[in-house]
Amino acid sequence: MIYLDNAATSLNKPQVVIDAVIDAIQHSGNAGRGSSDSAMQASRSIFQARQSLNQLINGKDPRQIIFTHNATDSLNTVIKGLFKKGDHVITTVMEHNSVLRPLYELEENGLELTILDINSKGIIDPATVNNTIQSNTKGMVITHASNITGDINPIKEITQILHQHNLLGIVDASQTIGCIPIDVEALDIDVLCFTGHKSLLGPQGTGGIYVHPDVEIHPLKSGGTGIDTFSHHQPLDYPSRLEAGTLNSHGIAGLAAGVNYLIDYGVNKVRDYERNLLNIFYKELQSIPQIKFYGHFNPTVDRCGILSINLGDFDSAIVVEELIDRAEIITRGGGHCAPLMHEALGTKEQGVVRFSLSHYTKKEDLMVAVECLKDIQKDLSE
């Protein structure tokens, strides 16, 4: 099998991640619930995970790392905890449904929403952000990179504009954290939402939020935290403020192992490797008749390890199935939960065939994919 669907989830995990999950299942109790060895081990493991993630993104304080179940959980918590009826929020056509659907829900209850289109390079022009700000604007929710094209938005320029107007910048880093260097201080990000099971190489069911200490998010959930038992209200301090209930300490242990692996290996190294492979892949694919590419390709510009195509007007789902049947090449077709981006790209009906790499991807695997696509194009055209 050739696995090229890492934008959906990373299949190949470092052995240290697997070992960490097994060890946690065997030895970890419930963090913050008691003083037994097993409970304390879980607490230590979770705090160490906060420290590692904070180091990875250069956050201000490990206590500002909040654990969730995935990026959807993170984004719902943040969007519904920051915005209310009467607020104006800016977002983009590049967003995943985990951003759009919570915003649509709030819009139905009185939120004002502006959705920005992409420019000729497939990203958001900061000038359009500035031109969209209103007196009741509260902030902007924007993806760091498109999960369809891999193109990266100019986050720093956008957050600078937002902060000139005292507005919040919320960034969805689902496709970038772990494969593109992220410094929340340098990028001036107020809130960063992420998942653990993609380029962070952790288990599914893990994710998180980084919240700048000056940002107050109203809790989406209330419940047990292991502290302030007799209070009627959720604790105000992070991370307990947004962490009601038992945490997934087993998964978080695996996530921490993945993050530590990346810190040691080097996110810059991951980025450079994936970008080099992507450029080779892109160049080889250009020889296929009637192939369509989506995204702006520049070998000197950072982008995620994502390359989306179509073969003429053939349905993307058919091409995906042919890749599986002919060479066990795993990709993804269809809509990718980003409906507005497909409308912007003109692929609403056809979808796209998305290839997404990791640092485990080999050049030989991509060459097999190229030859397979050539055969598919030839056979479908006859």
WOPE-V40539 format. One record per pair of residues at least 4 apart in sequence whose ideal C-beta (glycine too) atoms are under 6 Angstrom apart, sorted by the first residue. I is the first residue (numbers start at 1). J is the second residue. If there is no record, write none. Layout:
# WOPE-V40539
{{I	J} {I	J}}
This chain:
# WOPE-V40539
{{1	328} {2	329} {2	365} {3	11} {3	330} {4	331} {4	355} {5	330} {5	331} {5	332} {5	356} {6	10} {6	356} {6	358} {7	147} {7	306} {7	356} {8	332} {9	197} {10	198} {10	201} {10	358} {12	360} {13	17} {13	201} {14	261} {16	257} {16	261} {17	201} {17	254} {17	257} {17	258} {20	253} {20	254} {20	257} {21	250} {21	254} {23	27} {24	28} {24	250} {24	253} {25	250} {27	41} {28	41} {28	42} {28	249} {29	36} {29	38} {29	39} {29	42} {30	39} {30	246} {31	42} {31	43} {31	46} {31	247} {31	249} {32	43} {32	226} {33	39} {33	226} {34	39} {42	249} {45	253} {46	249} {46	252} {48	256} {49	252} {49	256} {50	62} {50	65} {51	62} {52	256} {52	259} {52	260} {53	65} {53	259} {54	59} {54	62} {54	65} {56	259} {57	182} {57	184} {58	183} {58	185} {59	64} {59	184} {59	210} {60	213} {63	238} {63	239} {64	210} {64	211} {64	213} {64	238} {65	208} {65	210} {66	208} {66	209} {66	239} {66	242} {66	243} {67	208} {67	247} {67	252} {68	73} {68	74} {68	207} {68	208} {69	73} {69	205} {69	207} {70	195} {70	207} {71	75} {71	98} {71	174} {71	193} {71	194} {71	195} {71	207} {72	98} {73	207} {74	193} {74	207} {74	209} {75	79} {75	98} {75	99} {75	193} {76	80} {76	102} {77	81} {77	220} {77	242} {78	82} {78	170} {78	191} {78	193} {79	102} {80	220} {81	217} {81	218} {81	220} {82	217} {83	87} {83	89} {83	106} {83	111} {83	138} {85	109} {85	110} {87	111} {87	138} {88	112} {88	134} {88	136} {88	137} {89	113} {89	138} {90	114} {90	132} {90	140} {91	95} {91	115} {91	141} {92	116} {92	124} {92	142} {93	115} {93	117} {93	340} {93	341} {93	344} {94	143} {94	146} {94	341} {95	99} {95	100} {95	143} {96	337} {96	338} {97	101} {97	337} {99	141} {100	104} {103	113} {106	111} {107	111} {107	113} {114	132} {116	124} {116	128} {118	122} {118	344} {119	125} {121	296} {122	149} {122	151} {122	295} {122	296} {123	151} {123	153} {124	153} {126	154} {126	157} {126	158} {126	161} {129	158} {129	161} {130	161} {133	137} {133	165} {137	167} {139	167} {139	168} {140	162} {140	169} {141	170} {142	153} {143	172} {144	171} {144	173} {144	176} {145	150} {145	152} {145	175} {145	176} {145	304} {146	151} {147	175} {147	336} {147	338} {148	308} {148	336} {148	338} {148	341} {149	294} {149	295} {150	295} {150	303} {150	304} {150	306} {151	295} {151	296} {151	303} {152	302} {152	303} {155	187} {156	187} {159	169} {159	188} {162	167} {162	169} {168	190} {169	189} {169	190} {170	191} {171	189} {171	192} {172	193} {173	177} {173	192} {173	194} {174	195} {175	304} {176	180} {177	182} {177	194} {178	199} {178	200} {178	262} {179	199} {179	270} {179	271} {180	271} {181	267} {181	268} {183	187} {184	189} {184	192} {184	210} {190	212} {190	215} {191	211} {192	210} {193	209} {194	208} {195	207} {196	200} {196	202} {196	206} {196	207} {196	255} {197	202} {197	204} {200	258} {201	258} {202	206} {202	254} {202	255} {202	258} {203	251} {203	254} {205	248} {205	251} {206	251} {206	255} {211	215} {219	234} {219	241} {219	242} {221	244} {222	234} {222	244} {223	244} {223	245} {225	235} {225	240} {228	235} {235	240} {235	241} {236	241} {239	243} {248	252} {261	265} {262	267} {270	359} {273	359} {274	305} {274	357} {277	357} {278	305} {278	307} {279	299} {281	307} {281	366} {282	297} {284	370} {285	291} {288	373} {288	374} {288	377} {290	312} {291	309} {292	310} {293	309} {294	308} {294	345} {294	352} {305	357} {306	356} {307	355} {308	352} {308	354} {309	353} {310	350} {310	352} {311	319} {311	377} {314	318} {314	319} {314	380} {316	333} {316	350} {316	351} {316	352} {316	353} {317	333} {319	353} {320	331} {320	333} {320	353} {322	326} {322	376} {323	329} {323	331} {326	372} {327	368} {327	372} {329	369} {331	353} {331	355} {332	354} {333	351} {333	353} {334	351} {335	342} {335	351} {342	347} {342	348} {343	348} {347	351} {347	352} {357	361} {361	365} {376	380}}
